[in-house]
Amino acid sequence: MKGVKVDRNLILRVADNAKLSLTDKEIDEFLPQLKEVLEFFSSIDEVDTKGIEPSTQPVEIRNVLREDVVKPSLSQDDALANTEHKKDGYFKGPRAV
């Protein structure tokens, strides 16, 4: 990455932020790996994005639901007409303890 010096101190800062304790062997192992990762991500800065609109979604999001339209529906009496299990204008279900 431009302007970031990838060295032992950076590894120790990252490890401290992540609450990790690294041995000297692990630091020596991770240092070239971190350099490689950061160099790869810095190559993204070189991509020409002029004329490209920012996007947070790879595909267009569309509302697939129908329009909310008020239509006539069953009355309470019609809804309860075919059940024996009703009380005070409501369906009566099994007792929950």
mmCIF file as gemmi writes it, N, C-alpha and C atoms, coordinates in Angstrom:
data_model
loop_
_atom_site.group_PDB
_atom_site.id
_atom_site.type_symbol
_atom_site.label_atom_id
_atom_site.label_alt_id
_atom_site.label_comp_id
_atom_site.label_asym_id
_atom_site.label_entity_id
_atom_site.label_seq_id
_atom_site.pdbx_PDB_ins_code
_atom_site.Cartn_x
_atom_site.Cartn_y
_atom_site.Cartn_z
_atom_site.occupancy
_atom_site.B_iso_or_equiv
_atom_site.pdbx_formal_charge
_atom_site.auth_seq_id
_atom_site.auth_asym_id
_atom_site.pdbx_PDB_model_num
ATOM 1 N N . MET Axp A 1 ? 0.843 -1.177 0 1 0 ? 1 A 1
ATOM 2 C CA . MET Axp A 1 ? 0 0 0 1 0 ? 1 A 1
ATOM 3 C C . MET Axp A 1 ? 0.88 1.229 0 1 0 ? 1 A 1
ATOM 4 N N . LYS Axp A 2 ? 0.416 2.212 -0.696 1 0 ? 2 A 1
ATOM 5 C CA . LYS Axp A 2 ? 1.195 3.432 -0.794 1 0 ? 2 A 1
ATOM 6 C C . LYS Axp A 2 ? 1.195 4.158 0.544 1 0 ? 2 A 1
ATOM 7 N N . GLY Axp A 3 ? 2.358 4.548 0.989 1 0 ? 3 A 1
ATOM 8 C CA . GLY Axp A 3 ? 2.474 5.334 2.218 1 0 ? 3 A 1
ATOM 9 C C . GLY Axp A 3 ? 2.489 4.508 3.493 1 0 ? 3 A 1
ATOM 10 N N . VAL Axp A 4 ? 2.274 3.209 3.394 1 0 ? 4 A 1
ATOM 11 C CA . VAL Axp A 4 ? 2.282 2.365 4.587 1 0 ? 4 A 1
ATOM 12 C C . VAL Axp A 4 ? 3.536 1.513 4.548 1 0 ? 4 A 1
ATOM 13 N N . LYS Axp A 5 ? 4.321 1.637 5.598 1 0 ? 5 A 1
ATOM 14 C CA . LYS Axp A 5 ? 5.539 0.848 5.689 1 0 ? 5 A 1
ATOM 15 C C . LYS Axp A 5 ? 5.186 -0.477 6.372 1 0 ? 5 A 1
ATOM 16 N N . VAL Axp A 6 ? 5.341 -1.554 5.634 1 0 ? 6 A 1
ATOM 17 C CA . VAL Axp A 6 ? 5.017 -2.878 6.165 1 0 ? 6 A 1
ATOM 18 C C . VAL Axp A 6 ? 6.279 -3.434 6.806 1 0 ? 6 A 1
ATOM 19 N N . ASP Axp A 7 ? 6.281 -3.433 8.111 1 0 ? 7 A 1
ATOM 20 C CA . ASP Axp A 7 ? 7.434 -3.926 8.85 1 0 ? 7 A 1
ATOM 21 C C . ASP Axp A 7 ? 6.971 -4.587 10.14 1 0 ? 7 A 1
ATOM 22 N N . ARG Axp A 8 ? 7.933 -4.937 10.955 1 0 ? 8 A 1
ATOM 23 C CA . ARG Axp A 8 ? 7.661 -5.618 12.23 1 0 ? 8 A 1
ATOM 24 C C . ARG Axp A 8 ? 6.72 -4.789 13.113 1 0 ? 8 A 1
ATOM 25 N N . ASN Axp A 9 ? 6.903 -3.466 13.14 1 0 ? 9 A 1
ATOM 26 C CA . ASN Axp A 9 ? 6.052 -2.617 13.985 1 0 ? 9 A 1
ATOM 27 C C . ASN Axp A 9 ? 4.588 -2.654 13.538 1 0 ? 9 A 1
ATOM 28 N N . LEU Axp A 10 ? 4.364 -2.699 12.23 1 0 ? 10 A 1
ATOM 29 C CA . LEU Axp A 10 ? 2.99 -2.783 11.727 1 0 ? 10 A 1
ATOM 30 C C . LEU Axp A 10 ? 2.351 -4.106 12.152 1 0 ? 10 A 1
ATOM 31 N N . ILE Axp A 11 ? 3.096 -5.189 12.01 1 0 ? 11 A 1
ATOM 32 C CA . ILE Axp A 11 ? 2.582 -6.499 12.438 1 0 ? 11 A 1
ATOM 33 C C . ILE Axp A 11 ? 2.24 -6.464 13.921 1 0 ? 11 A 1
ATOM 34 N N . LEU Axp A 12 ? 3.099 -5.878 14.731 1 0 ? 12 A 1
ATOM 35 C CA . LEU Axp A 12 ? 2.847 -5.824 16.178 1 0 ? 12 A 1
ATOM 36 C C . LEU Axp A 12 ? 1.624 -4.954 16.492 1 0 ? 12 A 1
ATOM 37 N N . ARG Axp A 13 ? 1.441 -3.855 15.75 1 0 ? 13 A 1
ATOM 38 C CA . ARG Axp A 13 ? 0.258 -2.994 15.965 1 0 ? 13 A 1
ATOM 39 C C . ARG Axp A 13 ? -1.019 -3.728 15.594 1 0 ? 13 A 1
ATOM 40 N N . VAL Axp A 14 ? -0.992 -4.417 14.461 1 0 ? 14 A 1
ATOM 41 C CA . VAL Axp A 14 ? -2.166 -5.178 14.027 1 0 ? 14 A 1
ATOM 42 C C . VAL Axp A 14 ? -2.467 -6.281 15.036 1 0 ? 14 A 1
ATOM 43 N N . ALA Axp A 15 ? -1.463 -6.981 15.481 1 0 ? 15 A 1
ATOM 44 C CA . ALA Axp A 15 ? -1.645 -8.052 16.459 1 0 ? 15 A 1
ATOM 45 C C . ALA Axp A 15 ? -2.203 -7.489 17.766 1 0 ? 15 A 1
ATOM 46 N N . ASP Axp A 16 ? -1.7 -6.331 18.186 1 0 ? 16 A 1
ATOM 47 C CA . ASP Axp A 16 ? -2.194 -5.707 19.42 1 0 ? 16 A 1
ATOM 48 C C . ASP Axp A 16 ? -3.664 -5.315 19.269 1 0 ? 16 A 1
ATOM 49 N N . ASN Axp A 17 ? -4.009 -4.742 18.127 1 0 ? 17 A 1
ATOM 50 C CA . ASN Axp A 17 ? -5.42 -4.367 17.896 1 0 ? 17 A 1
ATOM 51 C C . ASN Axp A 17 ? -6.332 -5.583 17.887 1 0 ? 17 A 1
ATOM 52 N N . ALA Axp A 18 ? -5.814 -6.711 17.4 1 0 ? 18 A 1
ATOM 53 C CA . ALA Axp A 18 ? -6.591 -7.941 17.336 1 0 ? 18 A 1
ATOM 54 C C . ALA Axp A 18 ? -6.47 -8.757 18.617 1 0 ? 18 A 1
ATOM 55 N N . LYS Axp A 19 ? -5.768 -8.21 19.604 1 0 ? 19 A 1
ATOM 56 C CA . LYS Axp A 19 ? -5.56 -8.895 20.898 1 0 ? 19 A 1
ATOM 57 C C . LYS Axp A 19 ? -4.888 -10.257 20.703 1 0 ? 19 A 1
ATOM 58 N N . LEU Axp A 20 ? -3.858 -10.273 19.818 1 0 ? 20 A 1
ATOM 59 C CA . LEU Axp A 20 ? -3.111 -11.49 19.56 1 0 ? 20 A 1
ATOM 60 C C . LEU Axp A 20 ? -1.695 -11.363 20.11 1 0 ? 20 A 1
ATOM 61 N N . SER Axp A 21 ? -1.181 -12.471 20.598 1 0 ? 21 A 1
ATOM 62 C CA . SER Axp A 21 ? 0.221 -12.533 21.017 1 0 ? 21 A 1
ATOM 63 C C . SER Axp A 21 ? 0.965 -13.364 19.986 1 0 ? 21 A 1
ATOM 64 N N . LEU Axp A 22 ? 1.91 -12.734 19.303 1 0 ? 22 A 1
ATOM 65 C CA . LEU Axp A 22 ? 2.656 -13.44 18.268 1 0 ? 22 A 1
ATOM 66 C C . LEU Axp A 22 ? 4.083 -13.697 18.72 1 0 ? 22 A 1
ATOM 67 N N . THR Axp A 23 ? 4.57 -14.871 18.357 1 0 ? 23 A 1
ATOM 68 C CA . THR Axp A 23 ? 5.972 -15.184 18.632 1 0 ? 23 A 1
ATOM 69 C C . THR Axp A 23 ? 6.824 -14.551 17.532 1 0 ? 23 A 1
ATOM 70 N N . ASP Axp A 24 ? 8.137 -14.482 17.759 1 0 ? 24 A 1
ATOM 71 C CA . ASP Axp A 24 ? 9.045 -13.946 16.744 1 0 ? 24 A 1
ATOM 72 C C . ASP Axp A 24 ? 8.969 -14.767 15.46 1 0 ? 24 A 1
ATOM 73 N N . LYS Axp A 25 ? 8.805 -16.07 15.591 1 0 ? 25 A 1
ATOM 74 C CA . LYS Axp A 25 ? 8.701 -16.945 14.422 1 0 ? 25 A 1
ATOM 75 C C . LYS Axp A 25 ? 7.435 -16.606 13.622 1 0 ? 25 A 1
ATOM 76 N N . GLU Axp A 26 ? 6.327 -16.381 14.325 1 0 ? 26 A 1
ATOM 77 C CA . GLU Axp A 26 ? 5.078 -16.032 13.642 1 0 ? 26 A 1
ATOM 78 C C . GLU Axp A 26 ? 5.184 -14.674 12.95 1 0 ? 26 A 1
ATOM 79 N N . ILE Axp A 27 ? 5.831 -13.723 13.602 1 0 ? 27 A 1
ATOM 80 C CA . ILE Axp A 27 ? 6.021 -12.4 12.989 1 0 ? 27 A 1
ATOM 81 C C . ILE Axp A 27 ? 6.833 -12.53 11.712 1 0 ? 27 A 1
ATOM 82 N N . ASP Axp A 28 ? 7.913 -13.311 11.754 1 0 ? 28 A 1
ATOM 83 C CA . ASP Axp A 28 ? 8.748 -13.524 10.569 1 0 ? 28 A 1
ATOM 84 C C . ASP Axp A 28 ? 7.971 -14.231 9.461 1 0 ? 28 A 1
ATOM 85 N N . GLU Axp A 29 ? 7.048 -15.106 9.844 1 0 ? 29 A 1
ATOM 86 C CA . GLU Axp A 29 ? 6.236 -15.827 8.857 1 0 ? 29 A 1
ATOM 87 C C . GLU Axp A 29 ? 5.166 -14.926 8.251 1 0 ? 29 A 1
ATOM 88 N N . PHE Axp A 30 ? 4.529 -14.094 9.079 1 0 ? 30 A 1
ATOM 89 C CA . PHE Axp A 30 ? 3.416 -13.267 8.615 1 0 ? 30 A 1
ATOM 90 C C . PHE Axp A 30 ? 3.852 -12.008 7.873 1 0 ? 30 A 1
ATOM 91 N N . LEU Axp A 31 ? 5.035 -11.499 8.13 1 0 ? 31 A 1
ATOM 92 C CA . LEU Axp A 31 ? 5.484 -10.258 7.51 1 0 ? 31 A 1
ATOM 93 C C . LEU Axp A 31 ? 5.463 -10.312 5.98 1 0 ? 31 A 1
ATOM 94 N N . PRO Axp A 32 ? 6.069 -11.318 5.342 1 0 ? 32 A 1
ATOM 95 C CA . PRO Axp A 32 ? 6.002 -11.357 3.871 1 0 ? 32 A 1
ATOM 96 C C . PRO Axp A 32 ? 4.573 -11.598 3.361 1 0 ? 32 A 1
ATOM 97 N N . GLN Axp A 33 ? 3.785 -12.331 4.118 1 0 ? 33 A 1
ATOM 98 C CA . GLN Axp A 33 ? 2.403 -12.577 3.71 1 0 ? 33 A 1
ATOM 99 C C . GLN Axp A 33 ? 1.588 -11.283 3.73 1 0 ? 33 A 1
ATOM 100 N N . LEU Axp A 34 ? 1.754 -10.477 4.78 1 0 ? 34 A 1
ATOM 101 C CA . LEU Axp A 34 ? 1.04 -9.205 4.879 1 0 ? 34 A 1
ATOM 102 C C . LEU Axp A 34 ? 1.479 -8.266 3.764 1 0 ? 34 A 1
ATOM 103 N N . LYS Axp A 35 ? 2.785 -8.233 3.478 1 0 ? 35 A 1
ATOM 104 C CA . LYS Axp A 35 ? 3.282 -7.396 2.37 1 0 ? 35 A 1
ATOM 105 C C . LYS Axp A 35 ? 2.614 -7.792 1.062 1 0 ? 35 A 1
ATOM 106 N N . GLU Axp A 36 ? 2.533 -9.091 0.807 1 0 ? 36 A 1
ATOM 107 C CA . GLU Axp A 36 ? 1.946 -9.586 -0.436 1 0 ? 36 A 1
ATOM 108 C C . GLU Axp A 36 ? 0.458 -9.205 -0.529 1 0 ? 36 A 1
ATOM 109 N N . VAL Axp A 37 ? -0.265 -9.367 0.547 1 0 ? 37 A 1
ATOM 110 C CA . VAL Axp A 37 ? -1.69 -9.036 0.551 1 0 ? 37 A 1
ATOM 111 C C . VAL Axp A 37 ? -1.895 -7.546 0.305 1 0 ? 37 A 1
ATOM 112 N N . LEU Axp A 38 ? -1.133 -6.711 0.996 1 0 ? 38 A 1
ATOM 113 C CA . LEU Axp A 38 ? -1.294 -5.269 0.843 1 0 ? 38 A 1
ATOM 114 C C . LEU Axp A 38 ? -0.874 -4.797 -0.547 1 0 ? 38 A 1
ATOM 115 N N . GLU Axp A 39 ? 0.145 -5.417 -1.116 1 0 ? 39 A 1
ATOM 116 C CA . GLU Axp A 39 ? 0.55 -5.077 -2.487 1 0 ? 39 A 1
ATOM 117 C C . GLU Axp A 39 ? -0.549 -5.448 -3.477 1 0 ? 39 A 1
ATOM 118 N N . PHE Axp A 40 ? -1.191 -6.582 -3.258 1 0 ? 40 A 1
ATOM 119 C CA . PHE Axp A 40 ? -2.277 -6.988 -4.145 1 0 ? 40 A 1
ATOM 120 C C . PHE Axp A 40 ? -3.418 -5.981 -4.074 1 0 ? 40 A 1
ATOM 121 N N . PHE Axp A 41 ? -3.812 -5.588 -2.872 1 0 ? 41 A 1
ATOM 122 C CA . PHE Axp A 41 ? -4.903 -4.632 -2.734 1 0 ? 41 A 1
ATOM 123 C C . PHE Axp A 41 ? -4.526 -3.262 -3.279 1 0 ? 41 A 1
ATOM 124 N N . SER Axp A 42 ? -3.264 -2.892 -3.217 1 0 ? 42 A 1
ATOM 125 C CA . SER Axp A 42 ? -2.865 -1.595 -3.77 1 0 ? 42 A 1
ATOM 126 C C . SER Axp A 42 ? -2.977 -1.596 -5.295 1 0 ? 42 A 1
ATOM 127 N N . SER Axp A 43 ? -2.904 -2.77 -5.911 1 0 ? 43 A 1
ATOM 128 C CA . SER Axp A 43 ? -3.065 -2.836 -7.369 1 0 ? 43 A 1
ATOM 129 C C . SER Axp A 43 ? -4.497 -2.478 -7.775 1 0 ? 43 A 1
ATOM 130 N N . ILE Axp A 44 ? -5.442 -2.606 -6.886 1 0 ? 44 A 1
ATOM 131 C CA . ILE Axp A 44 ? -6.827 -2.23 -7.177 1 0 ? 44 A 1
ATOM 132 C C . ILE Axp A 44 ? -6.921 -0.719 -7.431 1 0 ? 44 A 1
ATOM 133 N N . ASP Axp A 45 ? -6.062 0.065 -6.771 1 0 ? 45 A 1
ATOM 134 C CA . ASP Axp A 45 ? -6.061 1.517 -6.962 1 0 ? 45 A 1
ATOM 135 C C . ASP Axp A 45 ? -5.726 1.905 -8.403 1 0 ? 45 A 1
ATOM 136 N N . GLU Axp A 46 ? -5.073 1.029 -9.13 1 0 ? 46 A 1
ATOM 137 C CA . GLU Axp A 46 ? -4.647 1.326 -10.492 1 0 ? 46 A 1
ATOM 138 C C . GLU Axp A 46 ? -5.741 1.068 -11.53 1 0 ? 46 A 1
ATOM 139 N N . VAL Axp A 47 ? -6.856 0.488 -11.128 1 0 ? 47 A 1
ATOM 140 C CA . VAL Axp A 47 ? -7.949 0.189 -12.056 1 0 ? 47 A 1
ATOM 141 C C . VAL Axp A 47 ? -8.657 1.489 -12.424 1 0 ? 47 A 1
ATOM 142 N N . ASP Axp A 48 ? -8.876 1.678 -13.737 1 0 ? 48 A 1
ATOM 143 C CA . ASP Axp A 48 ? -9.555 2.88 -14.221 1 0 ? 48 A 1
ATOM 144 C C . ASP Axp A 48 ? -11.06 2.721 -14.006 1 0 ? 48 A 1
ATOM 145 N N . THR Axp A 49 ? -11.618 3.563 -13.151 1 0 ? 49 A 1
ATOM 146 C CA . THR Axp A 49 ? -13.048 3.478 -12.842 1 0 ? 49 A 1
ATOM 147 C C . THR Axp A 49 ? -13.802 4.724 -13.286 1 0 ? 49 A 1
ATOM 148 N N . LYS Axp A 50 ? -13.205 5.502 -14.186 1 0 ? 50 A 1
ATOM 149 C CA . LYS Axp A 50 ? -13.892 6.697 -14.681 1 0 ? 50 A 1
ATOM 150 C C . LYS Axp A 50 ? -15.13 6.275 -15.459 1 0 ? 50 A 1
ATOM 151 N N . GLY Axp A 51 ? -16.247 6.945 -15.185 1 0 ? 51 A 1
ATOM 152 C CA . GLY Axp A 51 ? -17.497 6.64 -15.877 1 0 ? 51 A 1
ATOM 153 C C . GLY Axp A 51 ? -18.251 5.453 -15.3 1 0 ? 51 A 1
ATOM 154 N N . ILE Axp A 52 ? -17.729 4.851 -14.253 1 0 ? 52 A 1
ATOM 155 C CA . ILE Axp A 52 ? -18.396 3.713 -13.616 1 0 ? 52 A 1
ATOM 156 C C . ILE Axp A 52 ? -19.1 4.227 -12.364 1 0 ? 52 A 1
ATOM 157 N N . GLU Axp A 53 ? -20.409 3.991 -12.3 1 0 ? 53 A 1
ATOM 158 C CA . GLU Axp A 53 ? -21.156 4.442 -11.128 1 0 ? 53 A 1
ATOM 159 C C . GLU Axp A 53 ? -20.917 3.483 -9.963 1 0 ? 53 A 1
ATOM 160 N N . PRO Axp A 54 ? -20.804 4.028 -8.745 1 0 ? 54 A 1
ATOM 161 C CA . PRO Axp A 54 ? -20.642 3.166 -7.569 1 0 ? 54 A 1
ATOM 162 C C . PRO Axp A 54 ? -21.864 2.253 -7.404 1 0 ? 54 A 1
ATOM 163 N N . SER Axp A 55 ? -21.617 1.059 -6.927 1 0 ? 55 A 1
ATOM 164 C CA . SER Axp A 55 ? -22.7 0.104 -6.725 1 0 ? 55 A 1
ATOM 165 C C . SER Axp A 55 ? -22.462 -0.683 -5.455 1 0 ? 55 A 1
ATOM 166 N N . THR Axp A 56 ? -23.526 -0.865 -4.701 1 0 ? 56 A 1
ATOM 167 C CA . THR Axp A 56 ? -23.416 -1.691 -3.497 1 0 ? 56 A 1
ATOM 168 C C . THR Axp A 56 ? -24.048 -3.051 -3.718 1 0 ? 56 A 1
ATOM 169 N N . GLN Axp A 57 ? -24.714 -3.233 -4.871 1 0 ? 57 A 1
ATOM 170 C CA . GLN Axp A 57 ? -25.362 -4.499 -5.198 1 0 ? 57 A 1
ATOM 171 C C . GLN Axp A 57 ? -24.884 -4.971 -6.573 1 0 ? 57 A 1
ATOM 172 N N . PRO Axp A 58 ? -24.569 -6.249 -6.725 1 0 ? 58 A 1
ATOM 173 C CA . PRO Axp A 58 ? -24.143 -6.736 -8.035 1 0 ? 58 A 1
ATOM 174 C C . PRO Axp A 58 ? -25.292 -6.84 -9.032 1 0 ? 58 A 1
ATOM 175 N N . VAL Axp A 59 ? -26.509 -6.974 -8.531 1 0 ? 59 A 1
ATOM 176 C CA . VAL Axp A 59 ? -27.692 -7.027 -9.399 1 0 ? 59 A 1
ATOM 177 C C . VAL Axp A 59 ? -28.708 -6.014 -8.912 1 0 ? 59 A 1
ATOM 178 N N . GLU Axp A 60 ? -29.531 -5.547 -9.828 1 0 ? 60 A 1
ATOM 179 C CA . GLU Axp A 60 ? -30.535 -4.541 -9.491 1 0 ? 60 A 1
ATOM 180 C C . GLU Axp A 60 ? -31.562 -5.135 -8.524 1 0 ? 60 A 1
ATOM 181 N N . ILE Axp A 61 ? -31.898 -4.356 -7.512 1 0 ? 61 A 1
ATOM 182 C CA . ILE Axp A 61 ? -32.916 -4.793 -6.562 1 0 ? 61 A 1
ATOM 183 C C . ILE Axp A 61 ? -34.254 -4.235 -7.014 1 0 ? 61 A 1
ATOM 184 N N . ARG Axp A 62 ? -35.219 -5.131 -7.169 1 0 ? 62 A 1
ATOM 185 C CA . ARG Axp A 62 ? -36.552 -4.71 -7.565 1 0 ? 62 A 1
ATOM 186 C C . ARG Axp A 62 ? -37.551 -5.244 -6.565 1 0 ? 62 A 1
ATOM 187 N N . ASN Axp A 63 ? -38.622 -4.507 -6.373 1 0 ? 63 A 1
ATOM 188 C CA . ASN Axp A 63 ? -39.684 -4.954 -5.496 1 0 ? 63 A 1
ATOM 189 C C . ASN Axp A 63 ? -40.492 -6.014 -6.246 1 0 ? 63 A 1
ATOM 190 N N . VAL Axp A 64 ? -40.531 -7.228 -5.726 1 0 ? 64 A 1
ATOM 191 C CA . VAL Axp A 64 ? -41.242 -8.304 -6.393 1 0 ? 64 A 1
ATOM 192 C C . VAL Axp A 64 ? -42.631 -8.519 -5.804 1 0 ? 64 A 1
ATOM 193 N N . LEU Axp A 65 ? -43 -7.683 -4.855 1 0 ? 65 A 1
ATOM 194 C CA . LEU Axp A 65 ? -44.304 -7.823 -4.24 1 0 ? 65 A 1
ATOM 195 C C . LEU Axp A 65 ? -45.359 -7.085 -5.052 1 0 ? 65 A 1
ATOM 196 N N . ARG Axp A 66 ? -46.574 -7.526 -4.943 1 0 ? 66 A 1
ATOM 197 C CA . ARG Axp A 66 ? -47.662 -6.872 -5.664 1 0 ? 66 A 1
ATOM 198 C C . ARG Axp A 66 ? -47.989 -5.542 -4.995 1 0 ? 66 A 1
ATOM 199 N N . GLU Axp A 67 ? -48.677 -4.72 -5.707 1 0 ? 67 A 1
ATOM 200 C CA . GLU Axp A 67 ? -49.125 -3.444 -5.173 1 0 ? 67 A 1
ATOM 201 C C . GLU Axp A 67 ? -50.123 -3.715 -4.05 1 0 ? 67 A 1
ATOM 202 N N . ASP Axp A 68 ? -50.048 -2.953 -2.991 1 0 ? 68 A 1
ATOM 203 C CA . ASP Axp A 68 ? -50.946 -3.123 -1.851 1 0 ? 68 A 1
ATOM 204 C C . ASP Axp A 68 ? -52.262 -2.408 -2.159 1 0 ? 68 A 1
ATOM 205 N N . VAL Axp A 69 ? -53.276 -3.211 -2.514 1 0 ? 69 A 1
ATOM 206 C CA . VAL Axp A 69 ? -54.568 -2.663 -2.905 1 0 ? 69 A 1
ATOM 207 C C . VAL Axp A 69 ? -55.633 -3.222 -1.969 1 0 ? 69 A 1
ATOM 208 N N . VAL Axp A 70 ? -56.481 -2.351 -1.451 1 0 ? 70 A 1
ATOM 209 C CA . VAL Axp A 70 ? -57.565 -2.78 -0.579 1 0 ? 70 A 1
ATOM 210 C C . VAL Axp A 70 ? -58.633 -3.446 -1.423 1 0 ? 70 A 1
ATOM 211 N N . LYS Axp A 71 ? -59.011 -4.672 -1.035 1 0 ? 71 A 1
ATOM 212 C CA . LYS Axp A 71 ? -60.048 -5.423 -1.74 1 0 ? 71 A 1
ATOM 213 C C . LYS Axp A 71 ? -61.036 -5.96 -0.701 1 0 ? 71 A 1
ATOM 214 N N . PRO Axp A 72 ? -62.235 -6.282 -1.108 1 0 ? 72 A 1
ATOM 215 C CA . PRO Axp A 72 ? -63.202 -6.85 -0.167 1 0 ? 72 A 1
ATOM 216 C C . PRO Axp A 72 ? -62.694 -8.192 0.355 1 0 ? 72 A 1
ATOM 217 N N . SER Axp A 73 ? -62.986 -8.496 1.6 1 0 ? 73 A 1
ATOM 218 C CA . SER Axp A 73 ? -62.569 -9.762 2.184 1 0 ? 73 A 1
ATOM 219 C C . SER Axp A 73 ? -63.731 -10.328 2.991 1 0 ? 73 A 1
ATOM 220 N N . LEU Axp A 74 ? -63.493 -11.471 3.603 1 0 ? 74 A 1
ATOM 221 C CA . LEU Axp A 74 ? -64.541 -12.107 4.399 1 0 ? 74 A 1
ATOM 222 C C . LEU Axp A 74 ? -64.901 -11.267 5.617 1 0 ? 74 A 1
ATOM 223 N N . SER Axp A 75 ? -66.161 -11.291 5.94 1 0 ? 75 A 1
ATOM 224 C CA . SER Axp A 75 ? -66.571 -10.659 7.202 1 0 ? 75 A 1
ATOM 225 C C . SER Axp A 75 ? -66.193 -11.613 8.322 1 0 ? 75 A 1
ATOM 226 N N . GLN Axp A 76 ? -66.232 -11.133 9.53 1 0 ? 76 A 1
ATOM 227 C CA . GLN Axp A 76 ? -65.885 -11.969 10.673 1 0 ? 76 A 1
ATOM 228 C C . GLN Axp A 76 ? -66.856 -13.139 10.779 1 0 ? 76 A 1
ATOM 229 N N . ASP Axp A 77 ? -68.144 -12.902 10.563 1 0 ? 77 A 1
ATOM 230 C CA . ASP Axp A 77 ? -69.133 -13.978 10.629 1 0 ? 77 A 1
ATOM 231 C C . ASP Axp A 77 ? -68.891 -15.021 9.547 1 0 ? 77 A 1
ATOM 232 N N . ASP Axp A 78 ? -68.567 -14.582 8.313 1 0 ? 78 A 1
ATOM 233 C CA . ASP Axp A 78 ? -68.294 -15.522 7.225 1 0 ? 78 A 1
ATOM 234 C C . ASP Axp A 78 ? -67.047 -16.359 7.525 1 0 ? 78 A 1
ATOM 235 N N . ALA Axp A 79 ? -66.038 -15.747 8.086 1 0 ? 79 A 1
ATOM 236 C CA . ALA Axp A 79 ? -64.801 -16.461 8.395 1 0 ? 79 A 1
ATOM 237 C C . ALA Axp A 79 ? -65.041 -17.53 9.459 1 0 ? 79 A 1
ATOM 238 N N . LEU Axp A 80 ? -65.924 -17.266 10.404 1 0 ? 80 A 1
ATOM 239 C CA . LEU Axp A 80 ? -66.192 -18.207 11.49 1 0 ? 80 A 1
ATOM 240 C C . LEU Axp A 80 ? -67.335 -19.165 11.184 1 0 ? 80 A 1
ATOM 241 N N . ALA Axp A 81 ? -67.961 -19.045 10.015 1 0 ? 81 A 1
ATOM 242 C CA . ALA Axp A 81 ? -69.17 -19.806 9.702 1 0 ? 81 A 1
ATOM 243 C C . ALA Axp A 81 ? -68.957 -21.321 9.709 1 0 ? 81 A 1
ATOM 244 N N . ASN Axp A 82 ? -67.808 -21.823 9.308 1 0 ? 82 A 1
ATOM 245 C CA . ASN Axp A 82 ? -67.607 -23.27 9.159 1 0 ? 82 A 1
ATOM 246 C C . ASN Axp A 82 ? -66.829 -23.912 10.303 1 0 ? 82 A 1
ATOM 247 N N . THR Axp A 83 ? -66.759 -23.288 11.449 1 0 ? 83 A 1
ATOM 248 C CA . THR Axp A 83 ? -66.041 -23.888 12.569 1 0 ? 83 A 1
ATOM 249 C C . THR Axp A 83 ? -66.942 -23.997 13.79 1 0 ? 83 A 1
ATOM 250 N N . GLU Axp A 84 ? -66.733 -25.058 14.536 1 0 ? 84 A 1
ATOM 251 C CA . GLU Axp A 84 ? -67.433 -25.2 15.817 1 0 ? 84 A 1
ATOM 252 C C . GLU Axp A 84 ? -66.636 -24.519 16.917 1 0 ? 84 A 1
ATOM 253 N N . HIS Axp A 85 ? -65.356 -24.326 16.679 1 0 ? 85 A 1
ATOM 254 C CA . HIS Axp A 85 ? -64.449 -23.822 17.709 1 0 ? 85 A 1
ATOM 255 C C . HIS Axp A 85 ? -64.337 -22.308 17.621 1 0 ? 85 A 1
ATOM 256 N N . LYS Axp A 86 ? -65.295 -21.63 18.204 1 0 ? 86 A 1
ATOM 257 C CA . LYS Axp A 86 ? -65.284 -20.171 18.215 1 0 ? 86 A 1
ATOM 258 C C . LYS Axp A 86 ? -65.855 -19.691 19.53 1 0 ? 86 A 1
ATOM 259 N N . LYS Axp A 87 ? -65.449 -18.495 19.912 1 0 ? 87 A 1
ATOM 260 C CA . LYS Axp A 87 ? -65.935 -17.908 21.154 1 0 ? 87 A 1
ATOM 261 C C . LYS Axp A 87 ? -65.791 -16.399 21.046 1 0 ? 87 A 1
ATOM 262 N N . ASP Axp A 88 ? -66.843 -15.694 21.341 1 0 ? 88 A 1
ATOM 263 C CA . ASP Axp A 88 ? -66.856 -14.229 21.359 1 0 ? 88 A 1
ATOM 264 C C . ASP Axp A 88 ? -66.346 -13.626 20.037 1 0 ? 88 A 1
ATOM 265 N N . GLY Axp A 89 ? -66.677 -14.259 18.905 1 0 ? 89 A 1
ATOM 266 C CA . GLY Axp A 89 ? -66.306 -13.708 17.607 1 0 ? 89 A 1
ATOM 267 C C . GLY Axp A 89 ? -64.89 -14.035 17.165 1 0 ? 89 A 1
ATOM 268 N N . TYR Axp A 90 ? -64.205 -14.967 17.839 1 0 ? 90 A 1
ATOM 269 C CA . TYR Axp A 90 ? -62.838 -15.345 17.484 1 0 ? 90 A 1
ATOM 270 C C . TYR Axp A 90 ? -62.727 -16.869 17.362 1 0 ? 90 A 1
ATOM 271 N N . PHE Axp A 91 ? -61.712 -17.348 16.624 1 0 ? 91 A 1
ATOM 272 C CA . PHE Axp A 91 ? -61.436 -18.777 16.607 1 0 ? 91 A 1
ATOM 273 C C . PHE Axp A 91 ? -60.949 -19.183 17.987 1 0 ? 91 A 1
ATOM 274 N N . LYS Axp A 92 ? -61.377 -20.35 18.456 1 0 ? 92 A 1
ATOM 275 C CA . LYS Axp A 92 ? -60.941 -20.839 19.752 1 0 ? 92 A 1
ATOM 276 C C . LYS Axp A 92 ? -59.942 -21.966 19.505 1 0 ? 92 A 1
ATOM 277 N N . GLY Axp A 93 ? -58.767 -21.813 20.047 1 0 ? 93 A 1
ATOM 278 C CA . GLY Axp A 93 ? -57.733 -22.808 19.875 1 0 ? 93 A 1
ATOM 279 C C . GLY Axp A 93 ? -57.509 -23.582 21.173 1 0 ? 93 A 1
ATOM 280 N N . PRO Axp A 94 ? -56.602 -24.565 21.117 1 0 ? 94 A 1
ATOM 281 C CA . PRO Axp A 94 ? -56.314 -25.336 22.337 1 0 ? 94 A 1
ATOM 282 C C . PRO Axp A 94 ? -55.635 -24.472 23.385 1 0 ? 94 A 1
ATOM 283 N N . ARG Axp A 95 ? -55.858 -24.816 24.613 1 0 ? 95 A 1
ATOM 284 C CA . ARG Axp A 95 ? -55.29 -24.076 25.736 1 0 ? 95 A 1
ATOM 285 C C . ARG Axp A 95 ? -53.758 -24.234 25.744 1 0 ? 95 A 1
ATOM 286 N N . ALA Axp A 96 ? -53.083 -23.145 25.903 1 0 ? 96 A 1
ATOM 287 C CA . ALA Axp A 96 ? -51.615 -23.166 26.012 1 0 ? 96 A 1
ATOM 288 C C . ALA Axp A 96 ? -51.251 -22.898 27.461 1 0 ? 96 A 1
ATOM 289 N N . VAL Axp A 97 ? -50.446 -23.767 28.003 1 0 ? 97 A 1
ATOM 290 C CA . VAL Axp A 97 ? -50.089 -23.636 29.419 1 0 ? 97 A 1
ATOM 291 C C . VAL Axp A 97 ? -48.736 -22.997 29.557 1 0 ? 97 A 1
